[in-house]
Amino acid sequence: MKIKTLMFSTVATALLVGLAACVSESAKEANLEARAKITKADAEKTALAKVPNGTVKEAEIEEEKGKLIWSFDVATPGTKDITEVAVDAINGEVVSVDIEKPEDQAKEKDEGAKK
């Protein structure tokens, strides 16, 4: 009986910690979105204009190098590369356009899993 109680407590604690992290991340993202002058939809249009025939696979708002940006991972038909387009969330200008090869994507995914 003690083992079941201990296991339940461990699982419950892990779930609560995970939930707290999700809530914290959501609150952080909501705070960043509230500061943005450019909507996600408008920033997405700007990003897609830089990648003909592209489709947004992932989008997020973040602070990077002191700037509030919308970051879009855009897939293009016929290639496994992802074009990452960063749009300034204050003025709507494109900050950067970077091509990520599949090996770069895997490395970024591994680094994200370690955080």
Rosetta blueprint (number, residue, H / E / L):
1 M L
2 K H
3 I H
4 K H
5 T H
6 L H
7 M H
8 F H
9 S H
10 T H
11 V H
12 A H
13 T H
14 A H
15 L H
16 L H
17 V H
18 G H
19 L H
20 A H
21 A H
22 C H
23 V H
24 S H
25 E H
26 S H
27 A H
28 K H
29 E H
30 A H
31 N H
32 L H
33 E H
34 A H
35 R H
36 A L
37 K L
38 I L
39 T L
40 K H
41 A H
42 D H
43 A H
44 E H
45 K H
46 T H
47 A H
48 L H
49 A H
50 K L
51 V L
52 P L
53 N L
54 G L
55 T E
56 V E
57 K E
58 E E
59 A E
60 E E
61 I E
62 E E
63 E E
64 E E
65 K L
66 G L
67 K E
68 L E
69 I E
70 W E
71 S E
72 F E
73 D E
74 V E
75 A E
76 T L
77 P L
78 G L
79 T L
80 K L
81 D L
82 I E
83 T E
84 E E
85 V E
86 A E
87 V E
88 D E
89 A L
90 I L
91 N L
92 G L
93 E L
94 V E
95 V E
96 S E
97 V E
98 D E
99 I E
100 E E
101 K L
102 P H
103 E H
104 D H
105 Q H
106 A H
107 K H
108 E H
109 K H
110 D H
111 E H
112 G H
113 A H
114 K H
115 K L
